[in-house]
Amino acid sequence: MNEQKNGTTQDTQVKNNNLLDNGQISVTKQAGLDINKNSENLDDLLDFVTKETQTFKDISARGSSYVSIVKSENGTRFVINKATNEKLGYPNEIYIGYKDEHLMIFNAEGLSINKLAVKQTKNKITIYNTKLVDEIINHFGVNFTDITSKSFAEGYFENKVREILYVKLV
């Protein structure tokens, strides 16, 4: 960075030491974390995070759940949230099944498989099918003692020609 001073050009110093010797920029947070634009340091950080720390389950769906189940005297329903619905492509037909400990959901439009016709409501999918919801609850052993609804945020998407959602119902 150059600065005019008394008619001459002088190099100004970086006063807060954000410029490293190798020309990379370092950002120092109040917590004392030094983040460099260096792939080795990012690899070290990733290695540390994956091996020595644990995440909170609720962040996996960007602060919200993938699906919710409501089981009460007023009704039983299964809800796929807006962000999940968007990722699935706003389907009119879905497949709901399971693999191991995960519930599986994907857009089943145009496929000759056991599928469920659904309607979009405010960009969410709400399924009022007591038999299906009871099967899901029983298969995964979801406990509704003293509660009427549960939201599930632990899961991931996998693309196998179409996006498949895998949700752990814990």
ZARO-498555 format. One record per residue (C-alpha): x, y, z; residue number from 0. Coordinates in Angstrom, 2 decimals. Each point is the difference from the previous one (the first is absolute). Layout:
BEGIN
px: X | py: Y | pz: Z | seq: NUM
...
***
This chain:
BEGIN
px: 0.00 | py: 0.00 | pz: 0.00 | seq: 0
px: 1.49 | py: 3.37 | pz: -0.97 | seq: 1
px: -0.58 | py: 3.37 | pz: 1.61 | seq: 2
px: 0.91 | py: 3.53 | pz: -1.14 | seq: 3
px: 1.88 | py: 1.90 | pz: 2.71 | seq: 4
px: 1.85 | py: 3.30 | pz: -0.56 | seq: 5
px: 0.04 | py: -0.58 | pz: -3.76 | seq: 6
px: 1.71 | py: -3.45 | pz: 0.23 | seq: 7
px: -1.47 | py: -3.48 | pz: -0.14 | seq: 8
px: 0.64 | py: -2.23 | pz: 3.00 | seq: 9
px: -1.09 | py: -3.56 | pz: 0.72 | seq: 10
px: -2.32 | py: -0.05 | pz: 2.97 | seq: 11
px: 0.35 | py: -2.74 | pz: 2.56 | seq: 12
px: -2.85 | py: -2.29 | pz: 0.86 | seq: 13
px: -0.55 | py: 1.12 | pz: 3.58 | seq: 14
px: -1.96 | py: -2.98 | pz: 1.26 | seq: 15
px: 2.34 | py: -2.70 | pz: -1.36 | seq: 16
px: -2.66 | py: -1.55 | pz: -2.20 | seq: 17
px: 2.51 | py: -0.61 | pz: -2.81 | seq: 18
px: 2.19 | py: -3.07 | pz: 0.51 | seq: 19
px: 3.59 | py: -0.32 | pz: -1.29 | seq: 20
px: -1.14 | py: -2.18 | pz: -2.90 | seq: 21
px: -2.56 | py: 2.57 | pz: -1.14 | seq: 22
px: -3.03 | py: -1.85 | pz: 1.34 | seq: 23
px: -2.62 | py: 1.84 | pz: 2.01 | seq: 24
px: -0.63 | py: -1.12 | pz: 3.57 | seq: 25
px: -3.21 | py: 0.81 | pz: 1.83 | seq: 26
px: 0.23 | py: -0.08 | pz: 3.78 | seq: 27
px: -3.26 | py: -0.33 | pz: 1.85 | seq: 28
px: -0.52 | py: 1.05 | pz: 3.60 | seq: 29
px: -0.04 | py: -3.67 | pz: 0.93 | seq: 30
px: 3.64 | py: -0.22 | pz: -1.07 | seq: 31
px: -0.69 | py: -2.05 | pz: -3.12 | seq: 32
px: 2.44 | py: 0.64 | pz: -2.85 | seq: 33
px: -1.52 | py: -0.94 | pz: -3.37 | seq: 34
px: 2.36 | py: 0.04 | pz: -2.98 | seq: 35
px: -0.84 | py: -0.37 | pz: -3.66 | seq: 36
px: 2.16 | py: -3.11 | pz: -0.10 | seq: 37
px: -1.26 | py: -3.46 | pz: -0.88 | seq: 38
px: 2.36 | py: -1.70 | pz: 2.48 | seq: 39
px: -1.49 | py: 1.99 | pz: 2.86 | seq: 40
px: -3.52 | py: -0.74 | pz: -1.21 | seq: 41
px: 0.87 | py: -3.70 | pz: -0.20 | seq: 42
px: 1.31 | py: 0.17 | pz: 3.57 | seq: 43
px: -3.20 | py: 1.73 | pz: 1.12 | seq: 44
px: -2.17 | py: -2.55 | pz: -1.80 | seq: 45
px: 2.03 | py: -2.85 | pz: 1.50 | seq: 46
px: -0.37 | py: 1.48 | pz: 3.48 | seq: 47
px: -3.75 | py: 0.62 | pz: -0.35 | seq: 48
px: -0.80 | py: -3.46 | pz: -1.39 | seq: 49
px: 2.17 | py: -1.95 | pz: 2.45 | seq: 50
px: -0.12 | py: 1.94 | pz: 3.25 | seq: 51
px: -3.31 | py: 1.87 | pz: 0.14 | seq: 52
px: -3.70 | py: -0.74 | pz: -0.17 | seq: 53
px: -2.67 | py: 2.09 | pz: -1.69 | seq: 54
px: -3.48 | py: 0.79 | pz: 1.20 | seq: 55
px: -2.59 | py: -2.05 | pz: -1.88 | seq: 56
px: -2.29 | py: 2.95 | pz: -0.66 | seq: 57
px: 2.45 | py: 1.77 | pz: -2.35 | seq: 58
px: -0.17 | py: -2.72 | pz: -2.63 | seq: 59
px: -3.16 | py: 1.46 | pz: -1.54 | seq: 60
px: 1.13 | py: 3.65 | pz: 0.16 | seq: 61
px: -1.80 | py: 0.71 | pz: 3.22 | seq: 62
px: -3.17 | py: -1.91 | pz: -0.74 | seq: 63
px: -1.19 | py: -3.55 | pz: -0.30 | seq: 64
px: -0.40 | py: -2.00 | pz: -3.18 | seq: 65
px: -3.29 | py: -1.55 | pz: 1.10 | seq: 66
px: -2.46 | py: 0.11 | pz: 2.90 | seq: 67
px: -2.58 | py: -2.42 | pz: 1.31 | seq: 68
px: -3.11 | py: 1.06 | pz: 1.90 | seq: 69
px: -1.97 | py: -2.61 | pz: 1.93 | seq: 70
px: -2.85 | py: 1.36 | pz: 2.09 | seq: 71
px: -3.69 | py: -0.37 | pz: 0.67 | seq: 72
px: -0.61 | py: 2.77 | pz: -2.56 | seq: 73
px: 1.77 | py: -1.78 | pz: -2.81 | seq: 74
px: 3.03 | py: -1.85 | pz: -1.28 | seq: 75
px: 2.24 | py: 1.37 | pz: -2.69 | seq: 76
px: 3.43 | py: -0.18 | pz: -1.53 | seq: 77
px: 1.55 | py: 3.28 | pz: -1.23 | seq: 78
px: 2.90 | py: 0.57 | pz: -2.39 | seq: 79
px: 1.34 | py: 3.53 | pz: 0.51 | seq: 80
px: 0.43 | py: 2.69 | pz: -2.68 | seq: 81
px: 3.76 | py: -0.32 | pz: -0.48 | seq: 82
px: -0.21 | py: -3.80 | pz: -0.26 | seq: 83
px: -2.95 | py: 0.23 | pz: -2.40 | seq: 84
px: 1.98 | py: 2.40 | pz: -2.18 | seq: 85
px: 3.03 | py: -2.33 | pz: -0.03 | seq: 86
px: -2.32 | py: -2.88 | pz: -1.02 | seq: 87
px: -1.33 | py: 2.11 | pz: -2.89 | seq: 88
px: -3.53 | py: 0.73 | pz: 1.31 | seq: 89
px: -1.25 | py: -3.48 | pz: -0.90 | seq: 90
px: -3.62 | py: -1.05 | pz: -0.53 | seq: 91
px: 0.92 | py: -3.61 | pz: 0.81 | seq: 92
px: 2.56 | py: -1.22 | pz: 2.52 | seq: 93
px: 1.53 | py: -3.27 | pz: 1.09 | seq: 94
px: 0.19 | py: -0.56 | pz: 3.75 | seq: 95
px: 1.95 | py: -3.01 | pz: 1.15 | seq: 96
px: 2.95 | py: -0.84 | pz: 2.19 | seq: 97
px: 3.54 | py: -1.26 | pz: -0.18 | seq: 98
px: 1.67 | py: -1.13 | pz: 3.20 | seq: 99
px: -0.72 | py: 2.63 | pz: 2.67 | seq: 100
px: -1.02 | py: 2.72 | pz: -2.47 | seq: 101
px: -3.35 | py: 1.00 | pz: -1.44 | seq: 102
px: 0.40 | py: 0.57 | pz: -3.76 | seq: 103
px: -1.97 | py: 2.52 | pz: -2.03 | seq: 104
px: 0.35 | py: 0.97 | pz: -3.65 | seq: 105
px: -1.92 | py: 1.37 | pz: -2.96 | seq: 106
px: -1.71 | py: -3.03 | pz: -1.57 | seq: 107
px: -1.73 | py: 1.76 | pz: -2.91 | seq: 108
px: 0.03 | py: -2.17 | pz: -3.14 | seq: 109
px: 1.29 | py: -3.10 | pz: 1.80 | seq: 110
px: -1.88 | py: -3.30 | pz: 0.15 | seq: 111
px: 0.45 | py: -0.61 | pz: 3.72 | seq: 112
px: -2.11 | py: 0.14 | pz: 3.15 | seq: 113
px: -0.43 | py: 3.76 | pz: 0.38 | seq: 114
px: -2.23 | py: 2.51 | pz: 1.71 | seq: 115
px: -1.79 | py: 2.86 | pz: -1.74 | seq: 116
px: 0.49 | py: 3.24 | pz: 1.96 | seq: 117
px: -1.19 | py: 3.58 | pz: -0.16 | seq: 118
px: 2.09 | py: 3.09 | pz: 0.56 | seq: 119
px: -1.23 | py: 2.37 | pz: 2.72 | seq: 120
px: 1.98 | py: 3.22 | pz: 0.55 | seq: 121
px: 3.00 | py: -1.73 | pz: -1.63 | seq: 122
px: -0.13 | py: -2.82 | pz: 2.57 | seq: 123
px: -1.34 | py: -3.50 | pz: -0.36 | seq: 124
px: -2.47 | py: -1.07 | pz: 2.67 | seq: 125
px: -1.15 | py: -3.60 | pz: -0.05 | seq: 126
px: -3.15 | py: -0.88 | pz: 1.94 | seq: 127
px: 0.32 | py: -3.78 | pz: -0.05 | seq: 128
px: -0.35 | py: -1.49 | pz: 3.47 | seq: 129
px: 0.89 | py: -3.52 | pz: -1.14 | seq: 130
px: 3.26 | py: 1.14 | pz: -1.64 | seq: 131
px: 0.96 | py: 2.22 | pz: 2.95 | seq: 132
px: -0.71 | py: -2.82 | pz: 2.45 | seq: 133
px: 2.15 | py: -2.39 | pz: -2.08 | seq: 134
px: 2.89 | py: 2.49 | pz: 0.03 | seq: 135
px: -0.37 | py: 0.57 | pz: 3.77 | seq: 136
px: -0.13 | py: -3.73 | pz: 0.73 | seq: 137
px: 2.84 | py: -0.96 | pz: -2.35 | seq: 138
px: 2.41 | py: 2.55 | pz: 1.47 | seq: 139
px: -1.31 | py: -0.20 | pz: 3.57 | seq: 140
px: -0.72 | py: 3.73 | pz: 0.21 | seq: 141
px: -1.29 | py: 0.79 | pz: 3.50 | seq: 142
px: -2.93 | py: 2.40 | pz: 0.22 | seq: 143
px: -0.55 | py: -0.37 | pz: 3.75 | seq: 144
px: -0.99 | py: 3.40 | pz: 1.42 | seq: 145
px: 0.57 | py: 1.82 | pz: -3.32 | seq: 146
px: -2.04 | py: 0.54 | pz: -3.16 | seq: 147
px: 2.68 | py: 0.89 | pz: -2.56 | seq: 148
px: 3.62 | py: -0.73 | pz: -0.83 | seq: 149
px: 2.32 | py: 1.56 | pz: -2.54 | seq: 150
px: 2.97 | py: -1.82 | pz: -1.50 | seq: 151
px: 3.11 | py: 1.86 | pz: -1.11 | seq: 152
px: 2.62 | py: -2.74 | pz: -0.20 | seq: 153
px: 0.41 | py: -1.14 | pz: -3.58 | seq: 154
px: 1.54 | py: 0.61 | pz: -3.39 | seq: 155
px: -0.72 | py: 0.09 | pz: -3.72 | seq: 156
px: 1.55 | py: -2.33 | pz: -2.55 | seq: 157
px: -0.35 | py: 0.49 | pz: -3.73 | seq: 158
px: -0.73 | py: -3.21 | pz: -1.92 | seq: 159
px: -1.43 | py: 1.60 | pz: -3.14 | seq: 160
px: -2.51 | py: 1.62 | pz: 2.38 | seq: 161
px: 0.58 | py: 1.42 | pz: 3.45 | seq: 162
px: -0.70 | py: -2.56 | pz: 2.71 | seq: 163
px: -0.50 | py: 1.18 | pz: 3.56 | seq: 164
px: 1.16 | py: -2.30 | pz: 2.80 | seq: 165
px: -1.38 | py: 1.06 | pz: 3.41 | seq: 166
px: 0.89 | py: -1.60 | pz: 3.28 | seq: 167
px: -3.11 | py: -0.14 | pz: 2.20 | seq: 168
px: 1.59 | py: 0.19 | pz: 3.44 | seq: 169
***
